[in-house]
């Protein structure tokens, strides 16, 4: 209820798996029943927009288990779902135990991902970003601001912003922040003007995470760079079913999403070699 009064109308709950043995294997202290209870409590509290976060590629996880996890999660009727492949990060307990873990290989993880895309589509969840799926009207507006390169402002210590062509961060010290606000003094720890070519690279990296992808006129008008070098790469990728074209707009396929890092790197290399339109003769 306090969250509702504070203006929150969306809640995100991590599920990971729907069998307790797998949850214990990755160090989670909650049970599947507790996850169901949390969703029920959120509904009773008045939340009409619930998102569940799932992880696939877990230790010992089979395709059958992943299928059950997805089915169980959809059974809770969330408005939004995020599905992430497990990545072992250095310094975590799971990473320290990596030698004793039996993890699905890359091909198995790929199968799990592609299954999720198709299954969730059949259940009414449209994919709008590499890892995110939503019922109509429930796309995450917060995350889409980042993926579309829109401006945003953050307030308070450590808050980051991207506004008026500058990217800046407020200093971490609370008292210095308060004093700076009161005296109209300095409150930023860093402030950078982002070069246009760097913005162009961010456009490729972020927009290609989404199903809307990139668009030729949008690109050339915003960054004054030629689209032809990218077009050549995209046409080659399309022949390998990694991307598709719809008019002047290009987007990655589910297969392309799985290889997005390599795809985007290839496009960035082509972009880096291109000359601004004003310099071309």
Secondary structure, 3 states (H helix, E strand, C coil): CHHHHCCCCCEEEEEECCCHHHHHHCCCCCCHHHHHHHHHHHHHCCCCCEEEEEEECCCCCCHHHHHHHHHHHHHCCCCEEEEEECCCCCCCHHHHCHHHCCCCCHHHHHHHHHHHHHHHHHCCCEEEECCEEECCCCCCHHHHHHHCCCCECCCCCCCEEEECCEEEEECCCHHHHHHHHHHCCCCEEEEEECCHHHHHHHHHHHHCCECCCEEHHHHHHHHCECCHHHHHHHHHHHHCCCEEEECCEEEECHHHHHCHHHHHHHHHHHHHHCCEHHHCC
